[in-house]
């Protein structure tokens, strides 16, 4: 489908480990980033490097002065971004080289994923996929990249700068050649050949990618085999849906094994709730301590659904603790959600979260301390740097209590007391940095998480949190013509939104309808769908571009297809359209989604990288298996609605209310004084029933 060329650049830069000796004087320098409101950009506003934000001022300066662009991309919670800043960007010697010979641009990848996408792809082409953040790209004055890499210690960074200065001066034709080949490669990657096949979506084909995924599964600790472990919640949402459709116990076991090991490991904050970005080991024990909204949102949704399927209270507990963390540390007074917490505090990774044995002994009673040390595996030597301990567990608290001769009845109160005391002590420490910008797509994921939590638990506060965030998104981020903004901070929205913002917000508003039956949310989702089709769709391939046709063009206009830590914007868009198509019986929505699914089938079903198509494969399941419309109409609709949605039925969409409303399927469904549940497919309904149990049997 895509032609991936191999581009060989004529140089190799070797990275060796060494320490920087940069100096910093926080307010001795101020650059153009001071006029931005991105927390990441503001972190660099007092560097001696003369940084610019991405925009016409910097791009014009590069063209007028015929200087190369140096585009450095990162995000506020990025540990190695901070390290490179301390070692190089705060160093006046390094800054002088950069200021004299380059126009240096800082980009917040979370605000501008479109720019990040272009130069990250360039890095993957130039550096044999050894890429990450900070991402440092060198480009000609017109923005065409010649090379990109990631973190470099100060000595190596100076060598890289000097290489480009020398080569641009002595062999400009070499730079032009690099740029030409790189740009051709970037553009060829965006060439998508339309697929003419229109196969049936057969249920038997769904098993292939599941089997492919499980070939790389770690059956000891869960997750994919490998040293580093990322949560990747959408992979397990796919396996859970597959289990619910087919009864394949191996799929459910993979989900539970992964979640169980994460919950017990250091990647989960045992004191304050919430998950870190990833684990640096294969057993989920040592986290990279940054906490991202999007990870926690998707994990809440997954925990809620696994609890619905299994009834295991551990999943409900961790879901609730994670939502407590989000409410406490990532929630804004305007009902939006902040983006992330830094991995570092006081310039040290993880310092806020780790404990010495001495601290535990000083904070707790002897009995509680003994219990805590055994339960959380705390030792004198520690399991982290400088004798500190990352809290994790291997045994259930009842097992520890039995070994210590304690009654199991004592455990809940003791554990609660231990957590409260550790939390109170931790609150006295300097906190990790907060990235308090609010991103539309990430907020939408968190809104969906609250709706899933409400379905699973019935806790009204979760529904209210979802509603509040829905009003925030619709009033602060959405315009009258349904155009969205990307971000919100300090009372201001800025940056035209991208495809993921529209796709996830459509899904969020649809989810709000399902737990409220307020049709306002469905109509907002429909307005967003029509706007996106008008401004993002590529009618040649059937997919959607990542950027709107209103945005200033970049080097290439990318189409995001691969699911990753967040589902691809195209797969999210296709699922949202397919669901809306069922609500409104809007055939064009479903036809667009089906065409997209046909187009991606060779990769999603037949390729070897199933985890990069997990959201597409959820859509495939929704198309291959029957989709039921469950209409609940009458005065007692709320109780029946809650009862139906307490269970996980991926094959059902819900609609209804006290009246018939305006949806076609609800017409002539209201019976005075009675509440009925209608289970339908393609407008054809079975005989109505009046109990949740009877309706579940029909599903």
Secondary structure, 3 states (H helix, E strand, C coil): CCCCCCCCCCCCCCCCCCCCCCCCCCCCCCCHHHHCCCHHHHHCCCCCCCCEECCHHHHHHHHHHCCEEEEEEECCCCHHHHHHHHHHHCCHHHHHHHHHHEEEEEEECCCCHHHHHHHHHHHHHHCCCCCCCCEEEEECCCCCEEEEECCCCHHHHHHHHHHHHHHHHHCHHHHHHHHHHHHHHHHHHCCCCCCCCCCCCCHHHHHHHHHHHHHCECCCCCCECCCCEECCHHHHHHHHHHHHHHCCHHHHHHHHHHHHHHHHCCCECCCCCCECCEECCCCCCCEECCEEHHHHHHHHHHHHHHHHHHCCHHHHHHHHHHHHHHHHHCECCCCCECCEECCEECCEECCCCCECHHHHHHHCCHHHHHHHHHHCCCCCCCCCHHHCECCCCCCCHHHHHHHCCCCHHHHHHHHHHHHHHHHHHHHCCCCCCEECCEEHHHHHHHHHHHHHHHHHHCCHHHHHHHHHHHHHHHHHHECCCCCEEEEEECCEEEEECCHHHHHHHHHHHHHHHHHHCCHHHHHHHHHHHHHHHHHHECCCCCCECCCCCCCCCCCCCCCCCCCCCCCCHHHHHHHHHHHHHHHHCCHHHHHHHHHHHHHHHHHHCCCCCHHHHHHHHHHHHHHHCCCEEEEEECCCHHHHHHHHHCCCCCCEEEEEECCCCCCHHHCCCCCCCCCEEEEEECCEECCCECCHHHHHHHC
